[in-house]
Amino acid sequence: MITGTAVTAMFNEYGDILTVKEVYTILRISRNMAYELVREGKIRCVKVGNRYRIPKTEIVRFLERCYTINSDGASAGRRTI
């Protein structure tokens, strides 16, 4: 099971507010995919001027939503974003 604490520990080197570039680096996705997730509201953010700012806690929430746990505690597998 992925926990908020474990996920947060994965990117302690980043500040509490992330840029889109930091998000796609952390998630190992393309730049376009990161912007698509933000525009679709799958990753919530704040727009400051013409730039997006994403709270680190939002990435933790996003990752937790991407995984489901069966009743026996086993991972249900991959989930398509």
C-alpha positions in Angstrom: 0.0 0.0 0.0 1.2 3.5 -0.8 0.9 5.9 2.1 1.2 9.6 2.1 4.3 9.4 4.3 6.0 7.0 1.9 5.2 9.1 -1.1 6.2 12.3 0.5 9.6 10.8 1.5 10.1 10.0 -2.2 10.4 13.7 -3.0 11.7 15.4 0.2 14.2 17.4 -1.9 11.3 19.4 -3.4 9.6 22.4 -1.8 5.9 22.3 -0.7 4.8 24.0 -4.0 5.9 22.4 -7.2 6.2 23.5 -10.8 4.8 21.5 -13.7 8.4 20.6 -14.6 9.0 19.2 -11.1 5.7 17.2 -11.3 6.6 15.5 -14.6 10.1 14.8 -13.3 8.7 13.2 -10.1 6.0 11.2 -11.9 8.3 10.3 -14.8 5.7 11.4 -17.4 5.9 13.6 -20.4 5.6 17.4 -20.2 2.4 17.2 -22.3 0.9 14.5 -20.0 1.6 16.7 -17.0 -0.2 19.7 -18.5 -3.1 17.5 -19.6 -3.5 16.2 -16.0 -3.5 19.7 -14.7 -5.9 21.1 -17.4 -8.3 18.2 -16.8 -8.3 18.7 -13.0 -6.8 15.3 -12.3 -4.0 17.2 -10.6 -5.4 20.3 -8.8 -3.3 23.4 -8.9 -3.3 27.2 -8.6 -2.6 29.3 -11.6 -0.3 32.3 -10.7 -0.2 34.6 -13.7 0.4 32.2 -16.6 2.1 29.5 -14.5 0.7 26.6 -12.6 1.7 25.8 -9.0 0.9 22.4 -7.6 1.0 21.7 -3.8 3.1 18.6 -3.0 0.1 17.2 -1.1 -1.9 17.2 -4.3 0.7 14.9 -5.9 0.4 12.6 -2.9 -3.4 12.6 -3.3 -3.1 11.9 -7.0 -0.8 8.9 -6.5 -3.1 7.5 -3.8 -6.1 7.8 -6.1 -4.2 5.9 -8.8 -3.9 2.8 -6.7 -6.7 0.7 -5.3 -6.4 -2.0 -2.6 -8.3 -5.2 -2.6 -10.0 -6.3 0.7 -7.0 -8.7 1.3 -4.6 -5.8 1.1 -3.0 -6.9 -2.2 -2.5 -4.2 -4.9 -5.2 -4.3 -7.6 -2.5 -3.5 -10.2 -1.9 -0.6 -12.5 -4.4 2.0 -13.2 -4.5 4.1 -16.3 -4.4 7.8 -15.8 
